[in-house]
Amino acid sequence: MFERFLQLPRGHSCFLFGARGTGKTTVIKRAFDPDASLYVDLLDPETEDSYRRTPGRLESEVAALPASVRWVLIDEVQRTPRLLDVTHRLIENTDKRFVLTGSSARKLKRGASNLLAGRAFVHHLFPLTEPELRDAFVLEDALRWGTLPKIYSLADDADKTAYLRAYALTYLKEEIAAEQVTRRLDPFREFLEVAAQANGTIVNYANIARDVGVDPKTVVSYFQILEDTLIGFHLPAYHRSIRKQQRTNPKFYFFDVGVKRALERTLELPIHGGTYEFGKLFEHFVVTQIAHLARYRYPDWRLFHLRTGAGAEIDLLIERPGLPTVLIEIKSAERVDERDTRILEGFTGDFDRPLALCISREATRMRVGGVVCLHWRDALRELGLAE
């Protein structure tokens, strides 16, 4: 079992959001003594049905709890959003504290507004990161299968493939079809494959709409569904003008490399270093590692991509309050030189003393002009994202 970076508060109610399979249930069960907490599992059909029919039942159960039971843990609360009103009253009127987990923020956006206004802190849980995995981490495995916790309990490649395929089907069945997120499931299923193929590129809504057979506005709503159900995130385009940021298309990254490969149906394809596909998977992995670790440790950081009209591009730009902006170029090569840093070097004069990093599999730390070249693991530590 891996030690997670996320530490839940002990003196305040909170939300814990995370996609299915990230380990939310394990985290809360390890964090709270079962003798001092009430656990409500809304993934259990009978339990969900009972609370859906009579959400006020929770008030009666909490009122009957002994003083020694201080915590109420509600797993997958988005399945019964009406419990949020009840929880709100209980937080206000009792000494109990609540931990509410969810794999979708979509249904909770309206109902949770009061809870989010200071009554319940918000935390997110992501797939395992390299610092959490420690000696169990193998880059090639992470690029092939991703880092969902379940993957590390499966020894056989066939089992890993089956798990990730089942994950993709469960996402469609439980998060999309059962919750009636979209009326037409077939176009959305087609969209998932196309979006996975376009992972990490600047989103072209018109092209995706043409491939899927829907209009661009529908594609925009589909990407919002992915973000609301925590299956991925937008990486906005950087510009000092907020107005121009909003007019420039973002990139989109799925939250896990393995899930991305399952959705695009490439799990059985081999991965070879030095290929274009290896490079894209490596970039995807590094971006998500930085994004997830930053969310844990430095939630005020803001991440962007940057591309000029002439096509010059920086893979990742990080704004850190009170610290220099970070400019990052990601290369999957085991050797880098000035050819790999030339574009990044050209951007350094546009920022006030930026930290320019060329991240790769190169083991030797070097400085090429104004760019520091270092191994991707060392880069995590350089940024304060790992010990």
C-alpha contacts under 8 A as a table, 3 or more apart, distances in Angstrom:
res1	aa1	res2	aa2	distance
2	F	132	E	6.37
2	F	133	L	6.50
3	E	132	E	6.15
4	R	7	Q	7.75
4	R	27	V	7.97
4	R	128	L	7.76
4	R	132	E	6.03
5	F	132	E	6.98
5	F	296	Y	7.11
6	L	125	L	7.11
6	L	296	Y	6.44
8	L	14	C	7.91
8	L	31	A	7.65
8	L	123	H	7.80
9	P	12	H	5.94
9	P	13	S	7.54
9	P	14	C	7.47
11	G	97	R	7.86
12	H	97	R	6.34
12	H	98	F	7.77
12	H	119	R	7.94
12	H	120	A	6.85
12	H	121	F	7.29
13	S	91	I	7.90
13	S	97	R	4.99
13	S	98	F	4.65
13	S	99	V	5.69
13	S	119	R	6.85
13	S	120	A	4.78
13	S	121	F	6.42
14	C	98	F	6.40
14	C	99	V	5.03
14	C	100	L	6.38
14	C	119	R	7.85
14	C	120	A	4.26
14	C	121	F	4.34
14	C	122	V	5.64
14	C	123	H	7.27
15	F	99	V	5.80
15	F	100	L	4.75
15	F	101	T	5.72
15	F	102	G	7.60
15	F	120	A	6.28
15	F	121	F	6.05
15	F	122	V	4.77
15	F	123	H	6.03
16	L	24	K	7.26
16	L	99	V	7.09
16	L	100	L	6.04
16	L	101	T	4.56
16	L	102	G	6.42
16	L	122	V	6.19
16	L	123	H	4.87
16	L	124	H	5.48
16	L	125	L	6.95
17	F	24	K	7.85
17	F	101	T	5.62
17	F	102	G	4.90
17	F	103	S	5.79
17	F	104	S	7.33
17	F	105	A	7.63
17	F	122	V	7.57
17	F	123	H	6.21
17	F	124	H	4.71
17	F	125	L	6.23
18	G	22	T	6.29
18	G	24	K	6.87
18	G	101	T	7.74
18	G	102	G	6.41
18	G	103	S	5.09
18	G	104	S	7.66
18	G	124	H	5.55
18	G	125	L	4.86
18	G	126	F	6.12
18	G	230	L	6.31
19	A	22	T	5.97
19	A	102	G	7.83
19	A	103	S	4.71
19	A	104	S	7.28
19	A	125	L	7.80
19	A	126	F	7.31
19	A	229	T	6.83
19	A	230	L	5.17
19	A	231	I	6.07
20	R	23	G	7.69
20	R	103	S	5.79
21	G	24	K	7.65
21	G	127	P	7.94
21	G	148	L	6.36
21	G	149	P	7.05
21	G	150	K	7.18
22	T	125	L	6.45
22	T	126	F	5.60
22	T	127	P	5.10
22	T	128	L	7.63
22	T	148	L	5.84
22	T	149	P	6.42
23	G	26	T	5.25
23	G	27	V	6.20
23	G	125	L	7.59
23	G	127	P	7.93
23	G	149	P	6.73
24	K	27	V	5.14
24	K	28	I	6.36
24	K	101	T	6.90
24	K	125	L	6.85
25	T	28	I	5.41
25	T	29	K	6.08
25	T	75	D	6.96
25	T	101	T	7.97
26	T	29	K	5.23
26	T	30	R	6.05
27	V	30	R	5.29
27	V	31	A	6.06
28	I	31	A	4.98
28	I	32	F	6.17
28	I	73	L	7.59
28	I	99	V	7.97
29	K	32	F	5.64
29	K	33	D	7.39
29	K	34	P	7.31
30	R	33	D	7.45
32	F	36	A	7.25
32	F	37	S	6.77
32	F	71	W	7.86
33	D	36	A	5.29
33	D	37	S	6.35
34	P	37	S	5.20
34	P	38	L	7.18
34	P	39	Y	7.82
35	D	69	V	6.99
36	A	68	S	5.84
36	A	69	V	4.08
36	A	70	R	5.99
36	A	71	W	6.57
37	S	69	V	5.06
37	S	70	R	6.08
37	S	71	W	4.55
37	S	72	V	5.52
37	S	73	L	6.97
38	L	69	V	7.12
38	L	71	W	6.37
38	L	72	V	4.74
38	L	73	L	5.99
39	Y	72	V	6.13
39	Y	73	L	4.76
39	Y	74	I	6.15
39	Y	75	D	7.68
40	V	47	T	7.71
40	V	72	V	7.68
40	V	73	L	6.01
40	V	74	I	4.75
40	V	75	D	6.09
41	D	44	D	5.79
41	D	47	T	6.75
41	D	48	E	7.59
41	D	74	I	6.30
41	D	75	D	5.08
41	D	76	E	7.30
42	L	45	P	7.00
42	L	47	T	5.80
42	L	48	E	4.68
42	L	74	I	7.25
42	L	75	D	5.79
42	L	76	E	5.83
42	L	77	V	6.73
42	L	79	R	6.69
42	L	80	T	7.62
43	L	47	T	7.66
43	L	48	E	6.71
43	L	75	D	7.36
43	L	76	E	6.73
43	L	79	R	7.89
44	D	47	T	5.34
44	D	48	E	6.07
45	P	48	E	5.13
45	P	49	D	6.05
46	E	49	D	5.12
46	E	50	S	6.14
47	T	50	S	5.18
47	T	51	Y	6.38
48	E	51	Y	5.38
48	E	52	R	5.92
48	E	79	R	7.27
48	E	80	T	6.95
49	D	52	R	5.02
49	D	53	R	6.12
50	S	53	R	5.38
50	S	54	T	6.12
50	S	55	P	7.76
51	Y	54	T	4.96
51	Y	55	P	4.62
51	Y	56	G	7.72
51	Y	57	R	6.77
51	Y	58	L	7.56
51	Y	80	T	7.09
51	Y	83	L	7.61
52	R	55	P	5.78
52	R	80	T	5.71
52	R	82	R	7.40
54	T	57	R	5.68
55	P	58	L	6.14
55	P	82	R	6.51
55	P	83	L	5.62
55	P	86	V	7.09
56	G	59	E	5.47
56	G	60	S	7.00
56	G	83	L	7.86
56	G	86	V	6.61
57	R	60	S	5.24
57	R	61	E	6.32
58	L	61	E	5.07
58	L	62	V	6.09
58	L	83	L	7.87
58	L	86	V	7.30
59	E	62	V	5.20
59	E	63	A	6.05
59	E	86	V	6.91
59	E	90	L	7.14
60	S	63	A	5.12
60	S	64	A	6.42
61	E	64	A	5.24
61	E	65	L	6.58
62	V	65	L	5.21
65	L	68	S	7.98
65	L	69	V	6.28
66	P	69	V	5.70
67	A	70	R	6.73
69	V	96	K	7.89
70	R	95	D	7.33
70	R	96	K	5.00
70	R	97	R	6.22
71	W	96	K	5.74
71	W	97	R	4.94
71	W	98	F	5.67
71	W	99	V	7.47
72	V	96	K	7.09
72	V	97	R	6.25
72	V	98	F	4.79
72	V	99	V	6.35
73	L	98	F	5.87
73	L	99	V	4.85
73	L	100	L	6.08
73	L	101	T	7.97
74	I	77	V	6.06
74	I	98	F	7.54
74	I	99	V	6.25
74	I	100	L	4.88
74	I	101	T	6.33
75	D	100	L	6.07
75	D	101	T	4.93
75	D	102	G	6.76
76	E	79	R	6.10
76	E	100	L	7.17
76	E	101	T	5.05
76	E	102	G	4.30
76	E	103	S	6.43
77	V	80	T	5.63
77	V	81	P	6.26
77	V	83	L	7.42
77	V	84	L	7.94
77	V	100	L	6.18
77	V	101	T	6.05
77	V	102	G	5.59
78	Q	81	P	5.16
78	Q	102	G	5.83
78	Q	103	S	7.45
78	Q	104	S	6.49
78	Q	105	A	7.37
78	Q	107	K	6.00
78	Q	108	L	6.20
80	T	83	L	5.96
81	P	84	L	5.66
81	P	107	K	6.82
81	P	108	L	6.44
81	P	111	G	6.74
82	R	85	D	5.86
82	R	86	V	7.19
82	R	111	G	7.62
83	L	86	V	5.07
83	L	87	T	6.00
84	L	87	T	4.94
84	L	88	H	6.00
84	L	111	G	6.45
84	L	112	A	6.47
84	L	115	L	7.90
85	D	88	H	5.08
85	D	89	R	6.50
85	D	111	G	7.35
86	V	89	R	5.30
86	V	90	L	6.32
87	T	90	L	4.99
87	T	91	I	6.08
87	T	98	F	7.76
88	H	91	I	5.28
88	H	92	E	6.35
88	H	114	N	7.46
88	H	115	L	6.36
89	R	92	E	5.13
89	R	93	N	5.99
90	L	93	N	5.10
90	L	94	T	5.38
90	L	96	K	7.33
91	I	94	T	5.81
91	I	95	D	7.13
91	I	96	K	6.60
91	I	97	R	6.56
91	I	98	F	7.52
91	I	119	R	7.61
102	G	105	A	7.04
103	S	229	T	6.12
103	S	230	L	6.63
104	S	107	K	6.96
104	S	108	L	7.64
104	S	175	E	7.68
104	S	228	D	5.83
104	S	229	T	4.16
104	S	230	L	6.27
105	A	108	L	5.20
105	A	109	K	6.02
105	A	228	D	5.24
105	A	229	T	6.18
105	A	230	L	7.63
106	R	109	K	5.73
106	R	225	I	7.64
106	R	228	D	5.17
106	R	229	T	6.63
107	K	110	R	7.04
107	K	111	G	7.40
108	L	111	G	5.06
108	L	112	A	5.18
108	L	113	S	7.97
109	K	112	A	5.67
109	K	113	S	6.49
110	R	113	S	5.77
111	G	114	N	7.51
112	A	115	L	5.19
112	A	116	L	6.01
113	S	116	L	5.26
113	S	117	A	6.41
114	N	117	A	5.28
114	N	118	G	7.97
114	N	119	R	7.28
115	L	118	G	6.61
115	L	119	R	4.89
115	L	120	A	5.33
116	L	119	R	6.01
116	L	120	A	5.48
116	L	121	F	6.73
116	L	122	V	7.34
117	A	120	A	7.27
118	G	121	F	6.53
124	H	295	R	7.77
124	H	296	Y	7.73
126	F	255	F	7.69
126	F	292	H	6.48
127	P	147	T	5.51
127	P	148	L	4.78
127	P	149	P	6.72
127	P	255	F	7.76
127	P	256	D	6.92
128	L	132	E	6.24
128	L	133	L	6.62
128	L	147	T	5.30
128	L	148	L	6.05
128	L	149	P	6.39
129	T	132	E	5.27
129	T	133	L	6.23
129	T	147	T	7.21
129	T	289	Q	6.22
129	T	292	H	7.89
129	T	293	L	7.47
130	E	133	L	5.09
130	E	134	R	6.07
130	E	137	F	6.16
130	E	289	Q	7.65
131	P	134	R	5.28
131	P	386	A	6.05
131	P	387	E	7.62
133	L	136	A	5.28
133	L	137	F	5.34
134	R	137	F	5.75
137	F	141	D	7.94
137	F	142	A	7.49
138	V	141	D	5.43
138	V	142	A	6.27
139	L	142	A	5.04
139	L	143	L	6.21
140	E	143	L	5.19
140	E	144	R	6.24
140	E	271	I	7.91
141	D	144	R	5.07
141	D	145	W	5.78
141	D	146	G	7.16
142	A	145	W	5.39
142	A	146	G	4.52
142	A	147	T	5.81
142	A	257	V	7.46
142	A	258	G	7.68
142	A	285	F	7.92
143	L	146	G	5.79
143	L	257	V	6.24
143	L	258	G	7.15
143	L	278	F	7.99
143	L	281	L	6.03
143	L	282	F	6.73
143	L	285	F	6.91
144	R	257	V	7.25
144	R	258	G	6.15
144	R	261	R	7.82
144	R	267	L	7.17
144	R	271	I	7.02
145	W	151	I	7.27
145	W	160	K	7.15
145	W	161	T	7.90
145	W	257	V	6.75
145	W	258	G	4.25
145	W	259	V	7.79
145	W	261	R	7.94
145	W	267	L	7.71
146	G	151	I	7.74
146	G	256	D	5.62
146	G	257	V	4.66
146	G	258	G	3.93
146	G	259	V	6.99
147	T	151	I	6.61
147	T	152	Y	7.74
147	T	256	D	6.90
147	T	257	V	7.68
147	T	258	G	7.26
148	L	151	I	5.69
148	L	152	Y	7.64
148	L	256	D	7.49
149	P	152	Y	5.71
149	P	153	S	7.44
150	K	153	S	5.42
150	K	154	L	6.92
151	I	154	L	5.41
151	I	160	K	6.14
151	I	163	Y	7.90
152	Y	155	A	7.41
154	L	157	D	7.82
154	L	159	D	6.36
154	L	160	K	6.21
155	A	159	D	7.49
155	A	160	K	7.77
156	D	159	D	5.25
156	D	160	K	6.44
157	D	160	K	5.05
157	D	161	T	6.17
158	A	161	T	5.10
158	A	162	A	6.13
159	D	162	A	5.02
159	D	163	Y	6.03
160	K	163	Y	5.09
160	K	164	L	6.27
161	T	164	L	5.36
161	T	165	R	6.18
161	T	262	A	7.92
161	T	267	L	6.42
161	T	268	E	7.60
162	A	165	R	5.18
162	A	166	A	6.03
163	Y	166	A	5.09
163	Y	167	Y	6.06
164	L	167	Y	4.83
164	L	168	A	6.36
164	L	258	G	6.91
164	L	259	V	6.18
164	L	262	A	5.87
165	R	168	A	5.24
165	R	169	L	6.42
165	R	262	A	5.62
165	R	263	L	7.71
166	A	169	L	5.05
166	A	170	T	5.93
167	Y	170	T	5.07
167	Y	171	Y	6.10
167	Y	259	V	7.53
168	A	171	Y	5.16
168	A	172	L	6.52
168	A	259	V	6.97
168	A	262	A	6.64
168	A	263	L	6.27
169	L	172	L	5.18
169	L	173	K	6.12
170	T	173	K	4.92
170	T	174	E	5.60
170	T	175	E	7.55
171	Y	174	E	5.47
171	Y	175	E	5.21
171	Y	176	I	6.70
172	L	175	E	5.87
172	L	176	I	4.99
172	L	177	A	6.02
172	L	189	R	7.61
173	K	176	I	5.92
173	K	177	A	4.98
173	K	178	A	5.97
174	E	177	A	6.12
174	E	178	A	5.11
174	E	179	E	6.88
175	E	178	A	6.27
175	E	179	E	5.87
175	E	181	V	7.63
175	E	229	T	7.30
176	I	179	E	5.52
176	I	180	Q	5.88
176	I	181	V	5.14
176	I	182	T	6.80
176	I	185	L	7.87
177	A	180	Q	5.05
177	A	181	V	6.67
177	A	182	T	7.37
177	A	185	L	6.96
178	A	181	V	7.96
180	Q	183	R	6.38
181	V	225	I	7.71
182	T	185	L	6.53
182	T	188	F	7.86
184	R	187	P	6.33
184	R	188	F	6.91
185	L	188	F	5.14
185	L	189	R	6.07
186	D	189	R	5.06
186	D	190	E	6.33
187	P	190	E	5.06
187	P	191	F	6.03
187	P	212	V	6.11
187	P	213	G	7.18
187	P	214	V	7.39
188	F	191	F	4.79
188	F	192	L	6.23
188	F	222	Y	7.13
189	R	192	L	5.26
189	R	193	E	6.93
190	E	193	E	5.50
190	E	194	V	6.50
190	E	212	V	6.00
191	F	194	V	5.09
191	F	195	A	5.86
191	F	208	I	7.53
191	F	212	V	5.78
191	F	219	V	7.86
191	F	222	Y	7.79
192	L	195	A	5.15
192	L	196	A	6.06
192	L	263	L	6.32
192	L	264	E	7.55
193	E	196	A	5.14
193	E	197	Q	6.28
193	E	263	L	5.30
193	E	264	E	4.60
193	E	265	R	7.65
194	V	197	Q	5.10
194	V	198	A	6.31
194	V	208	I	6.92
194	V	211	D	7.59
194	V	212	V	7.65
194	V	264	E	7.17
195	A	198	A	4.99
195	A	199	N	6.08
195	A	208	I	7.60
196	A	199	N	5.02
196	A	254	F	7.33
196	A	260	K	5.46
196	A	261	R	7.28
196	A	263	L	6.17
196	A	264	E	5.47
197	Q	264	E	5.99
198	A	201	T	5.71
198	A	203	V	7.50
199	N	251	K	7.64
199	N	252	F	5.91
199	N	253	Y	5.40
199	N	254	F	6.77
199	N	260	K	7.87
199	N	284	H	7.95
200	G	251	K	5.66
200	G	252	F	5.56
200	G	253	Y	5.32
200	G	280	K	7.78
200	G	284	H	6.54
201	T	251	K	5.33
201	T	252	F	6.89
202	I	249	N	6.25
202	I	250	P	5.61
202	I	251	K	4.31
202	I	252	F	7.21
203	V	249	N	5.99
203	V	250	P	5.98
203	V	251	K	5.45
203	V	252	F	6.79
204	N	207	N	5.54
204	N	208	I	6.37
204	N	249	N	7.46
205	Y	208	I	5.26
205	Y	209	A	5.97
205	Y	216	P	5.36
205	Y	219	V	6.21
205	Y	220	V	6.88
206	A	209	A	5.06
206	A	210	R	6.24
206	A	215	D	7.55
206	A	216	P	5.33
207	N	210	R	5.15
207	N	211	D	6.33
208	I	211	D	5.05
208	I	212	V	6.10
208	I	216	P	7.67
208	I	219	V	7.14
209	A	212	V	5.19
209	A	213	G	5.73
209	A	214	V	5.04
209	A	215	D	5.35
209	A	216	P	5.18
209	A	218	T	7.71
209	A	219	V	5.99
210	R	213	G	5.19
210	R	214	V	6.62
210	R	215	D	7.47
214	V	218	T	6.39
214	V	219	V	7.19
215	D	218	T	5.44
215	D	219	V	6.70
216	P	219	V	4.98
216	P	220	V	6.33
217	K	220	V	5.06
217	K	221	S	6.39
218	T	221	S	5.01
218	T	222	Y	6.16
219	V	222	Y	4.88
219	V	223	F	6.31
220	V	223	F	5.31
220	V	224	Q	6.39
221	S	224	Q	4.96
221	S	225	I	6.28
222	Y	225	I	5.00
222	Y	226	L	6.48
223	F	226	L	5.05
223	F	227	E	6.39
224	Q	227	E	5.06
224	Q	228	D	5.98
225	I	228	D	5.01
225	I	229	T	6.00
226	L	229	T	5.28
226	L	230	L	6.20
226	L	231	I	5.22
226	L	232	G	5.87
226	L	233	F	7.67
227	E	230	L	4.97
227	E	231	I	5.97
227	E	232	G	5.29
227	E	233	F	5.42
227	E	234	H	7.56
228	D	231	I	7.72
230	L	233	F	7.37
230	L	255	F	7.57
231	I	254	F	5.93
231	I	255	F	5.57
232	G	252	F	7.05
232	G	253	Y	5.50
232	G	254	F	3.97
232	G	255	F	4.53
232	G	256	D	7.96
233	F	252	F	5.79
233	F	253	Y	5.56
233	F	254	F	6.50
233	F	255	F	6.99
234	H	250	P	6.12
234	H	251	K	5.74
234	H	252	F	4.49
234	H	253	Y	6.44
235	L	250	P	5.45
235	L	251	K	5.02
235	L	252	F	5.89
235	L	253	Y	7.39
235	L	303	L	6.64
235	L	304	F	5.36
235	L	305	H	6.39
236	P	245	Q	7.10
236	P	248	T	7.88
236	P	249	N	7.07
236	P	250	P	4.29
236	P	251	K	6.37
236	P	303	L	7.49
236	P	304	F	5.09
236	P	305	H	6.28
237	A	245	Q	5.66
237	A	246	Q	7.94
237	A	248	T	6.00
237	A	249	N	6.52
237	A	250	P	5.30
237	A	251	K	7.57
237	A	304	F	5.48
237	A	305	H	5.04
237	A	306	L	5.61
237	A	307	R	7.50
238	Y	245	Q	5.84
238	Y	304	F	5.37
238	Y	305	H	5.85
238	Y	306	L	5.25
238	Y	307	R	7.99
238	Y	317	L	7.66
239	H	242	I	6.69
239	H	244	K	6.26
239	H	245	Q	5.32
239	H	306	L	7.74
240	R	244	K	7.87
240	R	245	Q	7.67
241	S	244	K	5.29
241	S	245	Q	6.36
242	I	245	Q	4.98
242	I	246	Q	6.39
243	R	246	Q	5.35
243	R	247	R	6.60
244	K	247	R	5.03
244	K	248	T	6.32
245	Q	248	T	5.44
246	Q	249	N	7.58
250	P	305	H	7.75
251	K	305	H	7.51
253	Y	284	H	7.10
253	Y	288	T	7.63
254	F	257	V	7.04
254	F	259	V	7.58
254	F	260	K	6.03
255	F	259	V	7.80
255	F	260	K	7.93
255	F	288	T	6.64
256	D	259	V	5.41
256	D	260	K	6.26
256	D	285	F	7.77
256	D	288	T	7.53
257	V	260	K	5.08
257	V	261	R	6.28
257	V	281	L	7.05
257	V	284	H	6.95
257	V	285	F	6.51
258	G	261	R	5.10
258	G	262	A	6.20
258	G	267	L	7.71
259	V	262	A	4.95
259	V	263	L	6.18
260	K	263	L	5.22
260	K	264	E	6.37
261	R	264	E	5.21
261	R	265	R	5.90
261	R	266	T	5.26
261	R	267	L	5.54
262	A	265	R	4.92
262	A	266	T	6.31
262	A	267	L	5.78
263	L	266	T	7.97
265	R	268	E	7.91
266	T	269	L	5.38
267	L	270	P	7.97
271	I	277	E	7.41
271	I	278	F	6.17
272	H	275	T	6.05
272	H	278	F	6.16
273	G	278	F	5.66
273	G	279	G	7.74
273	G	332	S	7.99
274	G	278	F	6.51
274	G	279	G	7.08
274	G	332	S	7.45
274	G	333	A	6.79
275	T	278	F	5.22
275	T	279	G	6.39
276	Y	279	G	5.12
276	Y	280	K	6.37
277	E	280	K	5.16
277	E	281	L	6.21
278	F	281	L	5.18
278	F	282	F	6.03
278	F	332	S	7.41
279	G	282	F	5.08
279	G	283	E	6.18
279	G	331	K	6.99
279	G	332	S	5.19
280	K	283	E	5.14
280	K	284	H	6.12
281	L	284	H	4.98
281	L	285	F	6.07
282	F	285	F	5.06
282	F	286	V	6.17
282	F	331	K	7.94
282	F	332	S	6.07
283	E	286	V	5.21
283	E	287	V	6.06
283	E	330	I	6.05
283	E	331	K	7.29
283	E	332	S	7.35
284	H	287	V	5.32
284	H	288	T	6.20
285	F	288	T	5.34
285	F	289	Q	6.09
286	V	289	Q	5.07
286	V	290	I	6.21
286	V	330	I	7.80
286	V	376	W	7.47
287	V	290	I	5.30
287	V	291	A	6.04
287	V	316	L	7.48
288	T	291	A	4.91
288	T	292	H	5.85
289	Q	292	H	5.35
289	Q	293	L	5.99
290	I	293	L	5.30
290	I	294	A	5.84
290	I	380	L	7.18
290	I	385	L	7.44
291	A	294	A	5.23
291	A	295	R	6.24
291	A	303	L	7.47
292	H	295	R	5.12
292	H	296	Y	6.53
293	L	296	Y	5.13
293	L	297	R	6.19
293	L	298	Y	7.92
293	L	385	L	5.86
294	A	297	R	5.15
294	A	298	Y	4.91
294	A	299	P	6.13
294	A	301	W	6.93
294	A	385	L	6.50
295	R	298	Y	5.73
295	R	299	P	4.61
295	R	301	W	7.87
296	Y	299	P	6.45
297	R	385	L	6.87
298	Y	301	W	5.77
300	D	320	R	7.27
300	D	321	P	7.25
301	W	318	I	6.69
301	W	319	E	5.69
301	W	320	R	4.97
301	W	321	P	6.89
302	R	318	I	5.70
302	R	319	E	5.17
302	R	320	R	6.91
303	L	316	L	6.83
303	L	317	L	5.74
303	L	318	I	4.67
303	L	319	E	6.50
304	F	316	L	5.76
304	F	317	L	5.02
304	F	318	I	6.40
305	H	313	E	7.76
305	H	314	I	6.15
305	H	315	D	5.52
305	H	316	L	4.83
305	H	317	L	5.71
306	L	313	E	5.59
306	L	314	I	5.14
306	L	315	D	6.85
306	L	316	L	7.09
306	L	317	L	6.97
307	R	311	G	6.04
307	R	312	A	5.57
307	R	313	E	4.24
307	R	314	I	6.40
308	T	311	G	5.24
308	T	312	A	5.32
308	T	313	E	6.48
309	G	312	A	7.51
312	A	343	I	6.76
313	E	343	I	7.45
314	I	317	L	7.03
314	I	327	L	6.93
314	I	328	I	6.35
314	I	329	E	5.79
314	I	343	I	7.89
314	I	344	L	6.71
315	D	328	I	6.00
315	D	329	E	5.35
315	D	330	I	6.49
316	L	327	L	6.19
316	L	328	I	5.05
316	L	329	E	6.81
317	L	325	T	7.15
317	L	326	V	5.60
317	L	327	L	4.79
317	L	328	I	6.17
318	I	325	T	5.75
318	I	326	V	4.96
318	I	327	L	6.69
319	E	323	L	7.90
319	E	324	P	7.46
319	E	325	T	4.99
319	E	326	V	6.68
320	R	323	L	5.28
320	R	324	P	6.64
320	R	325	T	6.14
320	R	326	V	7.84
324	P	352	D	7.14
324	P	353	R	6.36
324	P	354	P	5.12
324	P	355	L	6.29
325	T	351	F	7.42
325	T	352	D	7.79
325	T	353	R	7.81
325	T	354	P	4.99
325	T	355	L	6.20
326	V	354	P	5.76
326	V	355	L	4.72
326	V	356	A	5.86
326	V	357	L	7.41
327	L	344	L	7.37
327	L	348	T	7.98
327	L	354	P	6.92
327	L	355	L	6.15
327	L	356	A	4.69
327	L	357	L	6.14
328	I	344	L	7.57
328	I	356	A	6.01
328	I	357	L	4.89
328	I	358	C	5.84
328	I	359	I	6.98
329	E	341	T	7.63
329	E	344	L	6.68
329	E	357	L	6.37
329	E	358	C	4.80
329	E	359	I	6.13
330	I	358	C	5.98
330	I	359	I	4.89
330	I	360	S	6.01
331	K	336	V	7.97
331	K	340	D	7.74
331	K	358	C	7.20
331	K	359	I	6.05
331	K	360	S	4.73
331	K	361	R	7.57
332	S	360	S	5.21
332	S	361	R	6.01
333	A	336	V	6.65
333	A	360	S	5.98
333	A	361	R	5.80
333	A	362	E	6.89
334	E	360	S	6.63
334	E	361	R	4.56
334	E	362	E	4.42
334	E	363	A	7.41
335	R	360	S	7.84
335	R	361	R	7.20
335	R	362	E	5.08
336	V	339	R	7.65
336	V	340	D	6.06
336	V	360	S	7.58
336	V	362	E	6.66
336	V	373	C	7.71
337	D	340	D	5.64
337	D	341	T	6.93
337	D	368	V	7.55
338	E	341	T	5.08
338	E	342	R	5.96
338	E	368	V	6.33
339	R	342	R	5.50
340	D	343	I	7.47
340	D	358	C	7.71
341	T	344	L	5.27
341	T	345	E	5.92
341	T	358	C	6.65
341	T	368	V	7.29
341	T	371	V	6.76
342	R	345	E	5.13
342	R	346	G	6.38
343	I	346	G	5.13
343	I	347	F	6.87
344	L	347	F	5.41
344	L	348	T	6.80
344	L	356	A	7.12
344	L	371	V	7.46
345	E	348	T	5.45
345	E	349	G	7.95
345	E	356	A	7.67
345	E	369	G	7.33
345	E	370	G	6.34
345	E	371	V	6.42
346	G	349	G	6.82
347	F	350	D	5.57
347	F	351	F	7.48
348	T	351	F	5.77
348	T	353	R	7.51
348	T	354	P	6.34
348	T	356	A	7.07
348	T	370	G	7.47
349	G	352	D	7.44
351	F	354	P	5.80
355	L	371	V	7.68
356	A	370	G	6.89
356	A	371	V	4.96
356	A	372	V	6.19
357	L	371	V	5.63
357	L	372	V	4.92
357	L	373	C	5.83
357	L	374	L	7.38
357	L	379	A	7.87
358	C	371	V	6.72
358	C	372	V	6.12
358	C	373	C	4.61
358	C	374	L	6.46
359	I	373	C	6.11
359	I	374	L	5.51
359	I	375	H	5.77
359	I	376	W	5.10
359	I	379	A	6.74
360	S	373	C	7.60
360	S	374	L	6.46
360	S	375	H	5.19
360	S	376	W	5.46
361	R	374	L	7.74
361	R	375	H	5.10
361	R	376	W	6.31
362	E	365	R	7.62
362	E	373	C	7.92
362	E	374	L	6.34
362	E	375	H	5.25
363	A	374	L	6.78
363	A	375	H	5.38
364	T	373	C	7.99
364	T	374	L	6.46
364	T	375	H	7.20
365	R	372	V	7.36
365	R	373	C	5.66
365	R	374	L	4.63
365	R	375	H	7.12
366	M	372	V	5.93
366	M	373	C	5.07
366	M	374	L	6.62
367	R	370	G	6.90
367	R	371	V	5.65
367	R	372	V	4.52
367	R	373	C	5.90
368	V	371	V	5.22
368	V	372	V	6.39
368	V	373	C	7.20
374	L	378	D	6.40
374	L	379	A	6.39
375	H	378	D	5.24
375	H	379	A	6.24
376	W	379	A	4.88
376	W	380	L	6.54
377	R	380	L	5.35
377	R	381	R	6.83
378	D	381	R	5.16
378	D	382	E	6.05
379	A	382	E	4.80
379	A	383	L	6.15
380	L	383	L	5.31
380	L	384	G	6.39
380	L	385	L	5.10
380	L	386	A	5.64
381	R	384	G	4.94
381	R	385	L	5.58
381	R	386	A	4.80
381	R	387	E	5.95
382	E	385	L	7.59
383	L	386	A	7.86
384	G	387	E	7.17
